[in-house]
Amino acid sequence: MDNRFLRVEEVARYMDISVPTAYKVIRRLNDELREMGYLTISGRVSRVYFEKKLYSGECA
């Protein structure tokens, strides 16, 4: 089950960005998910949604 979500350190490493910037990315993605009616976890983001946004060129 842990593989469903990325933590801030994983996002930072994956995107080669700082941890504070990774928090901003996660916050933005979670805001989008909440607007669509999904439950989110602070400091974590859905791996599927993150990869979809990143590879489609829509991510920060």
C-alpha positions as CSV (number, residue, x, y, z in Angstrom):
1,M,0.0,0.0,0.0
2,D,2.9,2.4,0.6
3,N,3.6,2.5,-3.1
4,R,0.3,4.3,-3.8
5,F,1.6,7.6,-2.4
6,L,4.8,9.5,-2.8
7,R,6.3,11.4,0.1
8,V,7.9,14.8,-0.2
9,E,11.4,13.4,-0.2
10,E,10.6,11.1,-3.1
11,V,9.0,13.9,-5.1
12,A,12.1,16.1,-4.4
13,R,14.4,13.4,-5.6
14,Y,12.3,12.4,-8.5
15,M,12.1,16.0,-9.9
16,D,15.6,17.0,-8.7
17,I,14.1,19.9,-6.7
18,S,14.4,21.1,-3.1
19,V,12.2,19.7,-0.4
20,P,10.3,23.1,0.1
21,T,9.6,23.2,-3.6
22,A,8.4,19.6,-3.5
23,Y,6.0,20.6,-0.7
24,K,4.6,23.2,-3.1
25,V,4.2,20.7,-5.9
26,I,2.4,18.3,-3.6
27,R,0.2,21.0,-2.2
28,R,-0.8,22.1,-5.8
29,L,-1.6,18.6,-6.9
30,N,-3.5,17.8,-3.7
31,D,-5.6,21.0,-4.2
32,E,-6.5,19.8,-7.7
33,L,-7.4,16.4,-6.4
34,R,-9.6,17.9,-3.6
35,E,-11.4,20.0,-6.2
36,M,-12.2,16.8,-8.0
37,G,-13.6,15.3,-4.8
38,Y,-10.8,13.1,-3.8
39,L,-9.5,12.6,-0.3
40,T,-5.8,13.8,0.1
41,I,-3.1,13.3,2.7
42,S,-0.9,16.3,3.6
43,G,2.7,15.8,2.6
44,R,1.9,12.9,0.2
45,V,0.5,12.7,-3.3
46,S,-1.0,9.9,-5.3
47,R,1.8,8.2,-7.4
48,V,-0.6,7.7,-10.3
49,Y,-1.7,11.3,-10.4
50,F,1.8,12.7,-9.9
51,E,3.1,10.6,-12.8
52,K,0.2,11.5,-15.0
53,K,0.7,15.3,-14.4
54,L,4.5,15.1,-14.7
55,Y,4.6,13.1,-17.9
56,S,1.8,15.0,-19.6
57,G,3.7,18.3,-19.1
58,E,1.0,19.7,-16.8
59,C,3.1,19.7,-13.5
60,A,4.9,22.6,-12.0
